[in-house]
Amino acid sequence: MFWQEDDQPKSFEIPDDVVDLVFDIECRELPVDHAHDLAAAIRTHVPKAADDARFGVHNIHLAGSQNGWERPDPKLGQRLILSRRTKLTIRVAKEHSEDVQQALLDAELDVAGCRMKVGRAKSKKLSNQGTIFSRYVVLEDGEADDENAFLRRIVAHLAANGIQIKKALCGRTAEIEGPDGTLQTRSIMLAGLRPEESIRIQQEGIGPLRGMGCGIFIPHKGIDAVKKAEDDS
């Protein structure tokens, strides 16, 4: 864990050169591990946009509740049951936004045998929140058993791009199926970011396979509560 306090806020206007498109969908169920199949289905409709390094497809993630419900187990072939409120979110460069919306409107996707009909989208600017989170960042050799090696690599990568990380906390590892077999990934939370740093990381992501939801960052409620719980334990 890295931890350095910084209290120097300043005004910042959120740019719109990369946005999230939030689509209505009709879809009853999906495999828990649907990233590769969803990415492949979307790519057939928007190949040009998908070739842009800024293009990313958010995984459809249904969190477990505190009332006894557990997430389905992909190893048992169980599936996510989607509600009518579930959305499909795609991160795109502004110049591809209209084309992606038009290409996917009323498209029917086959996601590992599950039908998904895509509806209209709303464009949403990225968040300037100083705490952001990625559920899946692809690991390099040795990092599955050494979270400090993973943290050092991420911090060094961002430093090379002019972003000095003050607070970072990595989470659990997860396996997902990629184009060439099983991938090892790990979640990570970054905090204490200036608005322009947060936006840059969201625009650029970290690591490969953004089309499968890897290395995509979203706003998080905060890291300070996590740090306090660790200090009190």
N, C-alpha and C positions, 0 to 999 in steps of 0.2 A: 504494500500500500504506500502511496505517496500522499503527503498532506502538507500544504503550505497555505496559510491564510492570505487573502488579498481582498481589500474593500475599496476598490477604486472604480465605481460604476460610472458610466458615461452614456449619453444618448446615442442611439443607433437606429437607423432606418433599415428595416429588413428588405433585402433585395428580392426580386422575383425572377432572377435568371434561372433558378432551379425551383420547381414547385412539386407538391404532392397533388396528384389527381385522385380524388376519393370517389369511387364508382359504386353505384347501387348494383347489387347482384341478386340473381335468383339461383340459389344453390342449396340443396338439401343437406349434403354431406361431402366431406373431403377426407382423404387419408390424412393422418396426423403429420406424416412426413410427405408433404405435397410440393415442396419447394421446386424440385427439378421439373416435375410434370407441369406445374403451373407456369413456370418460366418458359418451357418449350411451347406450351399452348399459346401464350401471349406473343411470343416471338414470331410465330407464323403470321400474325396480323400486323405486327409493327417491326419488321426486321431492321429498318433504317434507324429508328429510334433506339432499338435494343443494342445496336452496335456502338452507341454513344457511351463512353465510360461513366457518365453521370446517371445513366438509366438504372433504376432499381425497382424490384417488385417486393413489397412488404409481404412477409408470411402472414397468413391469416391465423391469428393466435387467439384461442379462447382460454382465458385464464381459469384455473380452478377456483372454487368458492371455499369458504370456511365452514360450509355446512355438510361436509362429508363427500362432496363430489370430487372425483379425481380425474385428471386428464387421461384419455384413452391411451393404451399402450400400443405403439405402432408395431412392435414385434409380434403382437397377437392379432394383427390385422384389423384392429379396432379403428373407428373413424370419428372425426369431429362432426357433431351435429350442429349445423349453423342455424341461427335465427334470422328472421326477416330484416333485422337491423344490421347484420354483418355486412361489412364493406370490403371492397378490394381497393388497395392503395398502391399507386405506382408513382415513383419519383422520376421526373423527367426534366430535361432542359426546356426552357421556355419556348425555344424555337420549334420543338417537337410537340408541344402541348396540344394544339388544335388537331394535328394529324392523328395523334394517339387517341384523342377523344372520338374523332369521327370513325377511325378504323375499328374501334372496339364497341361502338354503340350498336346494340342489338346482336353483337357477336355471340355465338354459342361455342363455348370452349369445352373440350374433352380433357378433363384432368384425372388421369389414371382411371378412366371409366366413369367418372362423376361428371354430370352435366352442370355447367355454369353459364347462365345467360347474363351478359353484361349490359347494364343500363347507362343512364346518364351520369356524368361526373361533375363534381365541384372542384375548383382549383383552390388550393390552400397553400399559403406561404409557409416556409419553414419557420421553426420556432427560434427565438433569440434567447431561450432559457439557458442558463449557465450550467445545467446538469443534463447530460444526454446519455443514452443507453443503447447498446447494440446487443441483441440476443444471441447472434451468431457471428463470430469472427473466425475465419479459417486459421487453424493452428499450423505452425511449422514443426519440423521434427523435434521431439523432446519436450515440447511445450505442454502436452497433455498431462505430464507428470511434474511439471515445473512451472507453476503459475508466475513466479518471479521472472523467469526467462521471457515469458509472454509479455508481462508488464514492461520489462526493459525494452523489448523490441518495439512495442507500441509507443512508448514515451520517446525513444530515439527517432522513430519514424516521424512523429509529429514535430519534434524539435528540429529535424532536418527541413521541415516545411515552415519553420518560424513560429510554431506553437509550443509554448513551454507549459507542460502539464503540471498543475499544482495538486490535484486530487484525482486519484484513480483507484478503482476497486474492481477486481475481476471476480467473476462468479463461476458457476458450474460449467462443466464440459457437457457437450451433447454430440451425438453422431447424427449426421444427415446423409442421405444418399445423393451423390453428385453425378455428373456426367461420366466420370471414370471410376465410380465405386464409392465406398463409404468415406466420408470426410469427418475429421475431428474438428470441433469448433468449441469456442468458449465465449461466454458473455462478458461484457465489460461496461462499467459506468465511469464516465468522466465528469468532473465537477470543477467549480471555480473558474469556469471559462468566461472570457469576455464575450459579448454578443457576437462580434465579428469572428471570433475563433469558433464558437459553437456553429455558426452558419457555415463556415468553411468546411468543418468536419462533416456536417450533414450533406453538404453539396458533393464532397469528394469521396466520402466513405473511407474505409480502411480494408485493404486486402482484396482478394478476388471474389468473383461470383456474386456481384451485386444483384444481378438478375434473379438469383435464387434467394435474395434476402440477406445475404451475408455482408457484414460490414456496413449495414445501414443503421444510422443513428436516429433515435427519436427522443423527444423530451421526456424527462423523468422527474418524479415529484421531489427528489432530493437525496443527497448522500449523507447529510449531516446526522440524520436519525440513525442510519446504519452505523456510522462511526461512533456515535454515542453509545449504542447498544454494545459495540465491541469493547469500548473503554470501560463500560460498567460490568462486563462479564468477567 
